[in-house]
Structure formats: structure tokens, C-alpha cells
Amino acid sequence: MSELTSRKEGAVVLVGVDFGLPHFDGELEELGLLAQTAGLEPVARLIAKRRAPDAALFVGSGKAEEIRELAQLHGAGEVIFDQALSPAQQRNLERQLGVAVYDRTFLILEIFAQRARSHEGKLQVELARLQYLSTHLVRRWSHLERQRGGIGTRGGPGETQIELDRRMIGDSIRRTRERLAKVQRQRGTQRRQRERRDTFNISLVGYTNAGKSSLFNALVKARAYAADQLFATLDTTTRHLYLGDAKRKVSISDTVGFIRELPHGLIDAFKATLQEAVDADLLLHVVDASNPHHPEQMAEVQAVLKEIGADNVPQLLVFNKLDAIDAGQRPHVLADEIEVDGMKMARIFLSAHSGEGLPLLRAELARRALAGREEGMTPGPGTELHDGVGALAQSPH
């Protein structure tokens, strides 16, 4: 059986390079989840250790040969790197390995392209993909870098194919930006209408798969798509939230999840969606309490919030998936305070799945909505919880 016919559709080899940086994913667990979310099947994983990336192949010729043999052995037609590759590194690796090579950025973009449902979401993803493609043309079009001239060429004599493609992509980026700007203006109008109605605006933020959509559904009894997978939600959904005695209209928005090394092009493209977080009166920062890496995930969320200008919006930490925590690790109380980046923040433990802790969250949201912008927002992210629980207890984390 030839190498070509023995390849398995969707089979990929995952590669990570340990440069000695903190929080390196030594098991490539998250990259594996991303690959599965994209409909791929990780069949092998390889970790390399280096002090710095190899300029030509990122991993060096020895490891590249090892990856090639691994791909052949398992019938993989693609190799995915956990770090961003330069266009030249991708091109060189594909020549060396004889299979398609992608990086983490491209994989995330592919997932977003598969998941976007709304017109705005599709435009945002398209813009990010075009921006990525504009810098990676050398990888796919290197064989066409020959002079083209004469009749039928837009650029006239002497313009190369890659220049023509770059021009076409540039035109597409411009048109997509214009269409996205129109949608952003419409969304801005909707936000101003909510402000005029004196609505208390809450936005759910958090690492992908922390359970934001499940919490959203539990709070508003909606049916927003929720699944145990990365990036289940891309399009912002906003609903009215009934809080009983709040005596004020409250809206809550479910937003796209964040992830480590979220491509900057995506952050830029999704600014219209993420603007819901910037303009919110309160951020519910949802954390997967059962994930052992949740401190690093919280740090990534804080970094993205800072990048989009939402780091000064008051936050309430919601440690979700209480039902998935071992009995011996459960907190003594469901509300306390912890320090994040030198600032005290109120925290509530709950389970969006079982409903435990939800009444406590509802009561706190009603209190903050009732307090109003001036009173309720002054204390900032460390606002004391009024839950009647009593003394704060140490959490299991």
C-alpha cells in the first residue's frame, strides 16, 4: 500500500516546542481539543525542546525528520504546530515533511469559520482570515512567483502573481471592513437604545469552554447553543434577565470565549462583538473551577480584557462546574473574595448544570443592579458580597 493511499482522512500530528516558558502545555491537551473541535483526529504528538526557534524549520532538521517519519507511520496528512509559524517556516516544513503544515493561529481561524452563524460573525472571521492569508501568501504561491505580463493582467507587465493575489486580498479586506463597519454602527445603535432605557448591562466573559453559555441558559432560561467543546459560541446573544426585586431592566450578553494566544487578527476583527464587554456595567468572569489550569486561563482572560479596554469594568468571578469538583475539594462556602492582579474580587461558586449557587448569584446581581451606576460601580471589582453567608472561607483552589 502506498504512502498516499494509507493516509487517514483528518489524521494529524500535533507538535509543540518547549522554549522553557511558563505554562507550556506539555501534553498538548488544548491543541488536541482544538483539533478535535475542527473535526480532525490527532494520531500522534511530539514535544521538542529548544532555546529558540530554528529560523528555517522552527524545530531544526533532526526533529523535522522525526515528524516526517511520525506522519508516515500514522498515515497523517497534516501537521499542526502549537505555536505560530512564519510563512517561510511553513513553506520549508511542508517541503521537508511532504504534508500540509498549519499552526495554532490557522487552526483557531478554521474553527471560527466553521462556527460563525450570524452575518456579523461571518464578516469578522472573514476579515481575520484575509488578514492572515495576506501575510502567508508566500507559502501557497511561491511556485507562481514568476513574471507575468501582457494582455489580461491587471497590474500590467512586470507584476508577479503573488503581487496580484496580494492586491486582490487587499481589496477584499477593504470591502469586508466597510461591511463590518456598517454592522458595527447598527450594533452601536442597539447599545445606545439600551442605555437610554436605563438598562443594567451584564456581559459573560471567560476562557473557552468555561460554561458561559450554560450559565446564560440557566439564568435566562434560553436555548443558546452550549456544548462541551471549545468555541461553542461565537456570536453574541443578548437577552433580558429577570431578577425579581431589582426594579431595573437588566440585560445579559453571552460572548465569544477567550483562549491562550488568541490571534490578534481575531481580537481586532471581533472588537464589535467584544465591545459588549467594554460597554458593560458588570462582567461575569466565568471560570471552570474543575480545570487544574484555571489560574492560567484567568490570566489569559484578563490579558484580553486589557487589550480591548475592558480591564476597568467591574468583575464578579463565577467559579462554575461546582458539580465536577471532587467532594474533598469543594469550598466550605459558596461566596468569598480572592486577589487577582493585586485587586480583591468577589467570587461565587456555582454549577450551571445542577443549579447549585444560582440563587446566590441572582441575589448578588439584583443587588448590584439596584445600586445603580453611581453607587454600584464605585467599589469596583472588589465589591463586597452581600450574601448572608458569614465569614469568608478558603476555597479549594
N, C-alpha and C positions, 0 to 999 in steps of 0.2 A: 504494500500500500504506500502510495507516495505521501510526501510531507503535506502536500496541498489537500489531498482527499482525507487525510487523517485529522485535519483541523476541526475542532468542535465550534459550532456557531455560538458566539457570545463568550467563549472562554478567554479569560485574560490573566496575565501575570501581573501581580502588584509589586512595585519596587519602592522602597523607602531608603533614604540616605540619612544616617545619623551623623550630624556635624557637632555633636556634643552640646546641643542647645537643650534647655529645659523643656519638659513636657513632650518630648519626642514620643510618638506613638509606635513603640517597639513591636507591637503585634499587628500594626496596620489595620486595626479594627475599624476605625472610622472610614478609611479609604475603601475597605471591603464593603461596608454598608452603603457607601456612595455608589460603588459599582453595582451592587445588587439593586439599588433603587433605580439605576439606569437600565436595568434589565440584563446585566452582564453576570457571568459566573466566574468568580475568582477561583482558579485552579491551582495556583502556586503563589507563594510570597517570598520575597528576597529582601534582606536588610544588608546594606553596605555601610561601612564606617569610613569617613573621610574627614580631613581637617578643613577642606574647602572643595567646592565643585570643580570637576575637571572641565576646562574651558571647551573642549570639543565634544565629549561624550557624557559629561556630568558625573559618571561613575568610574571612568577610566576604562581602558581597553580590556583588562582582565575580567572585571565584573560584567562588562558588556557581553563578552563571550559566554560567561556563565548564564546570563539572562537569555541569550540566544538558544543555548542548549536546553534550558528550562522550558522555554516556549515550545521548542520542538518536541520535547519529551511529553508534554501535557497537551499538545495539539492546540495551543493558544495562538490566535491570530492577532492579538493586540497586547500591548504592554502599557500599563498606566503607572506613572510616577506620582508619588505623594507630594512632590514639590513642583514649583513652576519651572518649566524648561524654556530656554531661549529658543527662538526659531532655528538657529544654526544647530543647537544641540539636538532638537527634534529631528532635523533633517539628517544629521550624522548618525544618530541612533537607528533611524529607520533603514539607512543604507547598511549599517553594521548588523542589525538584527534580522532584517528581511521581513519584518512585520510592522504594522501600524503602531506608532508610539504617540501617546497622549499624556497630558499632565493633569494635575488636580483641578486646575482652573477650567480646562476644557470640559472635564467630566461634570463639574458643577453647572457649567453653562448648558450642557446637554440635558441635564435633569430639569433645569429651569425651562428649557424649550419644550420638554415633554409635558410639564405640569401646568404651564401658564394657560389659563382659561379665558380670562377677561380680555377685552380689546387692549386695555392699558397694560396688562401684564405681558401680553404678547409683544407689544411695542417695546416695552422695557427690555425684555430678553433679546429681541432682535437687535436693539441698539448695542447691547453688551456683546453679542456675538459678532456683530460687524466690527466693533472696535477691536476685539480680539483678533479677528481674521486679518484686519488691516496691518497688524504687526507680525503676522505669521505667514504672509504670502510666500516668503522665500522657501518655506517648507514644501508647499504643494506645487509651486510654479517654477521651481529652479530649472526644470528641463525646458521651459519656454522662454528663458532669458536670452533670446536671440533678437536681432534687429528685425523689425517689421516695418515695412514702408509701402508706399504705393496706394492704389485705389482701395477704398473701403476701410482704411484705418483712421479712427477718429483723430489720433494725435499727429497724423501726417508722417512723413518719412523720418526715420530715426528714433521713433518711440518704441520701447520694448513692450512685450506682452505684459510683464509684471507692472509696468507703469500704467498701462491701460486698465488692468484689473484694479490697481490701487485707486485710479481715478473713479472707476465705477463704484467701488465700495465707498469712496468719499462722498459721492453723490447720494448713495443710499443712506449713509449716516446722516447727511444733512436733511434729507426728506423725512427720515424717521424722527429726528429731533424735532422737526416742525410739527409733525403729527402728535408727538408725545407732549409737546408744549401746549397744544390745544386741549388735550385731555387733562393736563395738569391744571389749566385755568378752570376747567369745569369742576374738578375736584376742589380747588380753592374756593369756588363759589359755594359749593355744598358746605364746606367747613365754616365759612362766614355766616351762612344761614343758621348753623347750629349755635354759633357764638351769640347771634342776635336773640336766639331763643333762650339764652342763659342756660345752656346745657353744660353739665359737668362731663368732660370728655376723658375717658379711660382708654389706654392702649395696652394690649398684651404684647410683651416683648420677651425674648428668651432664646436660648440655644435651640437649634432644630431638634425636634422630637422630644421636647421637654413636657409636652402635653398642653400646649396653649389652646389648640382647637378643641380638645376635650373639655378644658375648663370653660372655654367660651360657650360651648354647647350646654354645659351644666348650669351656667349662670343665666343664660337667656332662653334655655330650652329650644335651641335652634338645631339645625341639622347640617352645620358646616362640616365639610369633609375632614375626617380625622382618622389617621391610621398610624400604626407603629412603624413608621419609616421616616427617613429624612426628607425634609421639604414637602410634606404632605399639603401644606398651604402656601401658596404664592400670592394669591390675590386677596387684598384687604377686604374684609367683611365687617360692616358696622351695623349694630342693632341697638335698639333701646333696651335699657336694663331697668327692670322694676325693683326698687329697693324699699318698698313699703313706706316708712315714715320719712324718707329722705326729703320729701316736699320740694323736689327739684328734678328736672329732667336729667337723666343720665344716659350717656351713650358709651358703648364699649366696642373697640375695634380689634379684630384679630389680624395680626400682621405676619409677614414672612419671617421664618426663623433665621437666626444667625449661625455662623459656623466658623471654625478656625480657618484663617487665610481666605476669607470670603473675597473673591476677586473685586478689585477696586472698580472695575468697569461695571460690575453688578450693583455695587453700592451707589455709584453715580447714576446708573440707569433707574434704580429703584427709589430715587430720592422722593419722587412724587408719592409713592406708597409709604415710605418711611417718614414722610412729613407728618403723618398721623401721630407718630411718636413725638416729634418735635413740638407739635401744637397741643399735645395732651395736657390735661391738668394733673394727671396721675399715670404713672407707668406701673403696671403689674408685671414685675420681672419674674417670670415663671422658671423655676429650676427643677430639674429631675433629681429629687433628693436621693433616689436609689442608685444614681450613677456615681461610681467612685471618683470620676474625673470632674465632678460638678464645680469644684473651685476654679479649675482652669477654664471651664465653659463660662462661668460667671464673668471671669476676667475678659474673655473674648467679647461677650455681650457689652460690657462696659466700654471696651475699646471702640466698638462700632457706634455705640450711642454717642461717644465723644466725637467721633468722626463726622456724624451727621448733625451735631449740635444739640443733642437731646440729653447730654450728661447732667444738666442742671434741672431737669424736670424731676419733681419728687417721685420717689420709687417706694413701692411696697413689695418686699420679697415674698413670693409664694412658692414654698417648697412642696412641689407636687409629688404624686406617686407614693404617698404615705403607705398605701396598701402593699407596696413592693419592698418595703424595708423590713428586715428581719426583726422579729419580736424583741430580741435583746438589744436592738439598736434604736428602737423607737424613742422619740422625745418624751420627757415627763409631762410637758405642757405643749399645747399647740400654738403658743404665741410667745415670742421673745424678741430680743434685739441682737444683732451681730454687727461687727465692724467691717465695713467694705471700703477700701482705699482711704482709711483713716476717718471714715464717717460712720456713725451709727445708723443702722437701718432697721426698721421694724420688719419682722418676719412672721409668717403664718404657715404652719404645716397643714396640708390637707390632701385629700385624694379626690380628684375629679371623677374617678371611676366609681368609688364607693359612696361618695358624698360626705365622708367624714371631714370636718373642719370647714365645710362650705358655709354653714350658718354664721360662724365666726367671721369669715371673710365678708359676707354680705353686711353684717353689722358694722364692720370697720369701714366699708365703702360708703354705707349710708351716713355714717358719722362725718366722714370727710366731705361728702357731697353737701351735707347740711351746713358744714362750717363755712362754705363759700370760698371763693377765690382768695379774698384778702386774709381771712382768719386761717383757713385750712391750709393755704400754701406757705404761710410764713415759716412754720417749723422745718419745712424741707424734708429730705429723705429720711431723717431720723425721727419723724413724728412718733410720739409715744402711742402705743396701742391701748385703747380703752376696751378691754375685753372681759374684765371682771375675773380673770383667771388668778390674779395674785402675783406672787413673786415670779420672776423670770427663772427659767431652768436651763441648764446646759443641754444643748442639742447633741444628738449622737454624732454630729459631723463637726 
